[in-house]
Amino acid sequence: MRAPKLKEIAPWTYRFIWINVILFVIGQIYLRTSGFNPILNIFALQIGHLFEGKLWELFTYMWVHSDYLFVHILFNMMTLYFLGRVVEHQLGGKAFLWVYLVGGLASVGLFLVDIAVQGLVFGQSVNLNEPLVGASGAVCALLGVFSLLAPNAKLFIMFLPWPVRAVKMVRGFAWFSAAAMVLGWIPVIGNSESLGWFFSVAHSAHLGGILFGWWFIRKIQASQQPEYMPYRVVTEPPKAVPPDQMNAFELRQALDPILDKISSEGIESLTREERQILEQGRRLFD
């Protein structure tokens, strides 16, 4: 049996990746032919524009990316691809849309609070025309959800040769983003020219996305609304769930320790239940 395609198990993830990529390519074509990118001019969020009534930018900013940093869209889309399909498969399309879109709004909400604190409380000069772009906030909301759906899943971080537990990695990222946001409030640090590259990143938007993702899952867990609970917040499937009823994510989680056991003790060491899980995995992924 062939493995299901992304557009079959996670259609909204598939669509969102294409929307971001298509808008980026169109913008690059305009930039290289005319020296001007109208996509960014229309979609990017500028705080000054909000005072002019261009409130749609609160939503559109999350679909466009930086002109000159290809790694910006690459990293966001890679994260969306690997984590988005898991979250959408577990939550379902309706809840996935809610997390992604409202998470993007929540992230820009904390970003605006951050800017207000810098300007009104600490008296820093704020550039109202500096654009905010990128899907990072919405993707961070998915990251927050994923860290609670699969807290023990192993994730690789750039520059680290070993994997880190999802919940540990996301908590660390949230603390880092919060610290960076607070440091940006201090005039001597936030206005430092040597650190301009560091504070050009919207750390508060990242934090806002993660916090929304956490809030969403905790709220659903507390209410136990069945229409939003097609998943089990565990890292290994309960023994009561037969292998042929496990979804793809649960099977992958269950297969990891079985494959480790085969490597260390041999396939003859597997129990009957483990052999059933292994066979189901072969049928689904081979």
Secondary structure, DSSP 8 states (H G I E B T S, - for coil): -----HHHH-HHHHHHHHHHHHHHHHHHHHHHHHS--HHHHHHSB-HHHHTTT-TTHHHHGGG---SS-HHHHHHHHHHIIIIIHHHHHHH-HHHHHHHHHHHHHHHHHHHHHHHHIIIIIS-----TT--B--SHHHHHHHHHHHHHHSTT-EE--TT-SS-EEHHHHHHHHHHHHHHHHHHHHSHHHHT-GGGHHHHTS-HHHHHHHHHHHHHHHHHHHHHT-GGG--S-SSSS--TTS-GGG--HHHHHHHHHHHHHHHHHH-GGG--HHHHHHHHHHHHHH-
